[in-house]
Amino acid sequence: MLMRGLKRNHSGTYHPIILHPVRISEMHVVSSTSDGLVIGAACCLAQLRDILMKAVTELPAEKTKTYRALLQHLRTLAGEQIRSMASLGGHIVSRGSSWDLNPILSVGKSVLNLASEDGERQILLNDRFLAGCEPADINAKEVIVSVLIPYSMKDDFISAFRQAERQKNALSIVNSGMRVLFRPATDTIVDLSILFGGIGSTTLSARKSCEKLIGRQWNDQMLNEACKLVLEEIVLPPSASGGKVEYRRTLLVSFLFRFYLEVLHGLHQMYPFRYAELSQEKMSALGMLQSGVPQGVQIYQGTDALLVFKVLCRSGCPDTAETGNTAFSNERAQQNLVKLPGGPQYK
Ligand SMILES: Cc1cc2nc3c(=O)[nH]c(=O)nc-3n(C[C@H](O)[C@H](O)[C@H](O)COP(=O)(O)OP(=O)(O)OC[C@H]3O[C@@H](n4cnc5c(N)ncnc54)[C@H](O)[C@@H]3O)c2cc1C
């Protein structure tokens, strides 16, 4: 049993063997192979982010599409404290329904390198693993030593989506990883994977819908069919836990539509003479949310002076810091006291 912390106190189970990943160097090593990056399973998510950021700057763009999709969430997922504690292996094994990285790792065809007393083996981090299906799952005695995250290919398109109440420190309501591979220099689908988190008790795959769409061209008819198939396959009963059923169903289709547009835009960029540019209206749907440093201003009526407390909050501070309440208790918050005319000098 591999113990790392967060779940340690929740079960009273006795574990005869406890592995501490900090002492197992293989679980921290990062190496580059001809297939992709192999990342030690004990690396925390903040390290994973830094490794991928470096890879994205050093490698050709066509190889790093999965890495860029992962980075989209690694910059905002939970908060910096969680990202500095949670490990890649723990994230994968715990398989929370709303965990954001598993759908992307799965569509990116990641491979888990496992080890146990019985030896070593590799398994795919696919939808069957995420659903905990027996032959595709990790055994009780195995640990994930490292994870191979393959390079993407030229005709690959990979996207990540997440809808949450806030950009940081909020679990996804629904998230998704989507990938399509086209026959070289065409828009004919050779492989398609679509996974959703936040819908069921684990990450769900629209496997059957994807299989039916193989061989189709990437056009409006395909999109209509895809939406219909996905809504039939990814069932969300009216009594589903977590509520917001209509909203979550709408998100399934919205993510699909956005992926459709992203891919059309990508096709145009790769083959401008073959695929038309998106209209301005459609392009506007591709706008990215920018995550900046939240800032707020509070005005207090003091006894002998009117002070403006300017609160500048860095990482680890909830997005609601504009209210100031949480910012004052956060040791990383900086406060600048600005003197207004007529009051005493503060700094
Ligand atoms: C407050 C909070 C908010 C969060 N918000 C988000 C979010 O918004 N988005 C998101 O994606 N995730 C979120 N997470 C989940 C987080 O990313 C971690 O994935 C999750 O908490 C698992 O933590 P851990 O890595 O410490 O695993 P642990 O709790 O240490 O491990 C989980 C399980 O996996 C086993 N395990 C760990 N490593 C290995 C290994 N190498 N091989 C085999 N078994 C292993 C452990 O024995 C344990 O049974 C959040 C977590 C918390 C606590």
The ligand as an SDF file (V2000), in Angstrom:
LIG
                    3D

 53 58  0  0  0  0  0  0  0  0999 V2000
   -9.3790   19.9950   -1.5110 C   0  0  0  0  0  0  0  0  0  0  0  0
   -9.0700   19.2660   -2.7870 C   0  0  0  0  0  0  0  0  0  0  0  0
   -9.4460   19.8380   -3.9850 C   0  0  0  0  0  0  0  0  0  0  0  0
   -9.1540   19.1790   -5.1830 C   0  0  0  0  0  0  0  0  0  0  0  0
   -9.5470   19.7630   -6.3490 N   0  0  0  0  0  0  0  0  0  0  0  0
   -9.2410   19.1410   -7.5130 C   0  0  0  0  0  0  0  0  0  0  0  0
   -9.6010   19.7350   -8.7610 C   0  0  0  0  0  0  0  0  0  0  0  0
  -10.1910   20.8040   -8.8390 O   0  0  0  0  0  0  0  0  0  0  0  0
   -9.2700   19.0770   -9.8840 N   0  0  0  0  0  0  0  0  0  0  0  0
   -8.6050   17.8760   -9.8620 C   0  0  0  0  0  0  0  0  0  0  0  0
   -8.3290   17.3300  -10.8950 O   0  0  0  0  0  0  0  0  0  0  0  0
   -8.2680   17.2900   -8.6960 N   0  0  0  0  0  0  0  0  0  0  0  0
   -8.5690   17.8850   -7.5320 C   0  0  0  0  0  0  0  0  0  0  0  0
   -8.2210   17.2900   -6.3550 N   0  0  0  0  0  0  0  0  0  0  0  0
   -7.6190   15.9440   -6.3830 C   0  0  0  0  0  0  0  0  0  0  0  0
   -6.0890   16.0010   -6.3770 C   0  0  0  0  0  0  0  0  0  0  0  0
   -5.6550   16.4410   -7.6610 O   0  0  0  0  0  0  0  0  0  0  0  0
   -5.4680   14.6210   -6.1020 C   0  0  0  0  0  0  0  0  0  0  0  0
   -5.4780   13.9040   -7.2730 O   0  0  0  0  0  0  0  0  0  0  0  0
   -6.1710   13.7390   -5.0980 C   0  0  0  0  0  0  0  0  0  0  0  0
   -6.4220   14.4630   -3.9350 O   0  0  0  0  0  0  0  0  0  0  0  0
   -5.2750   12.5350   -4.7680 C   0  0  0  0  0  0  0  0  0  0  0  0
   -4.3130   12.9830   -3.8390 O   0  0  0  0  0  0  0  0  0  0  0  0
   -2.8560   12.3670   -3.7020 P   0  0  0  0  0  0  0  0  0  0  0  0
   -2.1160   12.5270   -4.9630 O   0  0  0  0  0  0  0  0  0  0  0  0
   -2.2340   12.9320   -2.4810 O   0  0  0  0  0  0  0  0  0  0  0  0
   -3.1530   10.8430   -3.5540 O   0  0  0  0  0  0  0  0  0  0  0  0
   -3.1860    9.9690   -2.2290 P   0  0  0  0  0  0  0  0  0  0  0  0
   -4.3340   10.3920   -1.3880 O   0  0  0  0  0  0  0  0  0  0  0  0
   -1.8250    9.9180   -1.6350 O   0  0  0  0  0  0  0  0  0  0  0  0
   -3.4490    8.5930   -2.9340 O   0  0  0  0  0  0  0  0  0  0  0  0
   -4.7150    8.2100   -3.3940 C   0  0  0  0  0  0  0  0  0  0  0  0
   -4.7010    6.6780   -3.4860 C   0  0  0  0  0  0  0  0  0  0  0  0
   -3.8090    6.3030   -4.5160 O   0  0  0  0  0  0  0  0  0  0  0  0
   -2.8120    5.4230   -3.9970 C   0  0  0  0  0  0  0  0  0  0  0  0
   -1.5600    5.7770   -4.6880 N   0  0  0  0  0  0  0  0  0  0  0  0
   -0.9060    6.9490   -4.6660 C   0  0  0  0  0  0  0  0  0  0  0  0
    0.1620    6.9100   -5.4710 N   0  0  0  0  0  0  0  0  0  0  0  0
    0.1850    5.6670   -6.0150 C   0  0  0  0  0  0  0  0  0  0  0  0
    1.0630    4.9900   -6.9180 C   0  0  0  0  0  0  0  0  0  0  0  0
    2.1350    5.5930   -7.4310 N   0  0  0  0  0  0  0  0  0  0  0  0
    0.7830    3.7120   -7.2440 N   0  0  0  0  0  0  0  0  0  0  0  0
   -0.2850    3.0730   -6.7200 C   0  0  0  0  0  0  0  0  0  0  0  0
   -1.1460    3.6430   -5.8600 N   0  0  0  0  0  0  0  0  0  0  0  0
   -0.9130    4.9360   -5.5190 C   0  0  0  0  0  0  0  0  0  0  0  0
   -2.7520    5.6870   -2.4980 C   0  0  0  0  0  0  0  0  0  0  0  0
   -2.3040    4.5450   -1.7770 O   0  0  0  0  0  0  0  0  0  0  0  0
   -4.2160    5.9930   -2.2090 C   0  0  0  0  0  0  0  0  0  0  0  0
   -4.9480    4.8020   -2.0560 O   0  0  0  0  0  0  0  0  0  0  0  0
   -8.4930   17.9210   -5.1520 C   0  0  0  0  0  0  0  0  0  0  0  0
   -8.1150   17.3560   -3.9310 C   0  0  0  0  0  0  0  0  0  0  0  0
   -8.3990   18.0100   -2.7620 C   0  0  0  0  0  0  0  0  0  0  0  0
   -7.9720   17.3780   -1.4550 C   0  0  0  0  0  0  0  0  0  0  0  0
  1  2  1  0
  2  3  1  0
  2 52  2  0
  3  4  2  0
  4  5  1  0
  4 50  1  0
  5  6  2  0
  6  7  1  0
  6 13  1  0
  7  8  2  0
  7  9  1  0
  9 10  1  0
 10 11  2  0
 10 12  1  0
 12 13  2  0
 13 14  1  0
 14 15  1  0
 14 50  1  0
 15 16  1  0
 16 17  1  0
 16 18  1  0
 18 19  1  0
 18 20  1  0
 20 21  1  0
 20 22  1  0
 22 23  1  0
 23 24  1  0
 24 25  2  0
 24 26  1  0
 24 27  1  0
 27 28  1  0
 28 29  2  0
 28 30  1  0
 28 31  1  0
 31 32  1  0
 32 33  1  0
 33 34  1  0
 33 48  1  0
 34 35  1  0
 35 36  1  0
 35 46  1  0
 36 37  1  0
 36 45  1  0
 37 38  2  0
 38 39  1  0
 39 40  1  0
 39 45  2  0
 40 41  1  0
 40 42  2  0
 42 43  1  0
 43 44  2  0
 44 45  1  0
 46 47  1  0
 46 48  1  0
 48 49  1  0
 50 51  2  0
 51 52  1  0
 52 53  1  0
M  END
$$$$
